Amino acid sequence: MSDTMRFTLVGHGAVDVAIHQLIIAGWSGRDPDAFAHHIAELAALGVSPPSETPLFYRVGADRLTQASSIQVVGSGTSGEAEALLVALPGGLAVGLASDHTDRDAEAHSVALSKQLCPKPAAQDLWPLSDVAGHWDALTLHAWATIAGERVLYQEGTLAGLLPPDALLKLCSLAPGGAMLCGTLPALGGIRPASRFEMELADPVLGRSITHSYEIAELPAVT
């Protein structure tokens, strides 16, 4: 199955990509302290530690979306800002996406929890070659609207996560493949929100990729 998505490759124009593979790289931290913090965050939610690190979760390619709103079941979901790799016919590009996850289901199965929610992505991409030389300087920010208040939810550089070459040595991408590259700890802990905003900033080239989306909760009827 593949879904064609239109991205803007900055400096090169629009590019249509038939996404046929979507991979979520989990437990991909480089910083032992941040890594332990993220494991502790999820352990507090009843999530077992990983069998190995990193782990690569396969989810349906149709989970990737550029929508400005998503629908989820129940109140136990939350977003995670991540760098996104997209394999284009002419090479790799980097963008931004949210690994929105069902936290209630995560305690039962991490793989299932990732499949249950859409993965909102920004339209813009940068050629990976533009940023590979200063990858660790790229910065992720996320803001969540919780109980009507917009709060800083995530902040940090990609220096705390494995770089693309390390991930791709373990899990390659063919053209039409996409990979979310791992996330940063949530400031104040993982929690649901009604709106999620995210930014991937490049301080070296002075530019950023942004995306935001609303979260509509559907009733979890039994």
JOCOR-V162804 format. One record per backbone hydrogen bond with DSSP energy under -1.0 kcal/mol. CO is the residue of the C=O (numbers start at 1). NH is the residue of the N-H. If there is no record, write none. Layout:
BEGIN
co=CO nh=NH
co=CO nh=NH
END
This chain:
BEGIN
co=3 nh=19
co=5 nh=17
co=7 nh=15
co=8 nh=125
co=9 nh=12
co=9 nh=13
co=13 nh=9
co=15 nh=7
co=17 nh=5
co=17 nh=19
co=19 nh=3
co=21 nh=178
co=22 nh=59
co=23 nh=180
co=24 nh=57
co=26 nh=55
co=28 nh=162
co=31 nh=35
co=32 nh=36
co=33 nh=37
co=34 nh=38
co=35 nh=39
co=36 nh=40
co=37 nh=41
co=38 nh=42
co=39 nh=43
co=40 nh=44
co=42 nh=45
co=42 nh=47
co=43 nh=46
co=55 nh=26
co=57 nh=24
co=60 nh=63
co=61 nh=64
co=63 nh=119
co=65 nh=121
co=68 nh=214
co=70 nh=216
co=72 nh=218
co=76 nh=103
co=76 nh=104
co=78 nh=101
co=80 nh=99
co=82 nh=97
co=83 nh=181
co=84 nh=95
co=85 nh=179
co=86 nh=93
co=87 nh=176
co=88 nh=91
co=91 nh=88
co=92 nh=128
co=93 nh=86
co=94 nh=126
co=95 nh=84
co=96 nh=122
co=97 nh=82
co=98 nh=100
co=101 nh=78
co=102 nh=106
co=105 nh=108
co=105 nh=109
co=109 nh=113
co=110 nh=114
co=111 nh=115
co=112 nh=116
co=113 nh=102
co=119 nh=65
co=120 nh=98
co=123 nh=8
co=125 nh=10
co=126 nh=94
co=127 nh=130
co=128 nh=131
co=128 nh=132
co=131 nh=134
co=134 nh=137
co=135 nh=138
co=138 nh=158
co=139 nh=201
co=140 nh=156
co=141 nh=199
co=142 nh=153
co=142 nh=154
co=143 nh=197
co=144 nh=151
co=145 nh=194
co=146 nh=149
co=149 nh=146
co=151 nh=144
co=153 nh=187
co=154 nh=142
co=156 nh=140
co=157 nh=160
co=158 nh=161
co=160 nh=30
co=160 nh=31
co=163 nh=167
co=164 nh=168
co=165 nh=169
co=167 nh=171
co=174 nh=177
co=176 nh=20
co=176 nh=21
co=177 nh=87
co=178 nh=23
co=179 nh=85
co=180 nh=25
co=186 nh=189
co=194 nh=215
co=195 nh=145
co=196 nh=213
co=197 nh=143
co=198 nh=211
co=199 nh=141
co=200 nh=209
co=201 nh=139
co=202 nh=206
co=202 nh=207
co=207 nh=202
co=209 nh=200
co=211 nh=198
co=213 nh=196
co=214 nh=70
co=216 nh=72
co=218 nh=74
co=219 nh=221
END
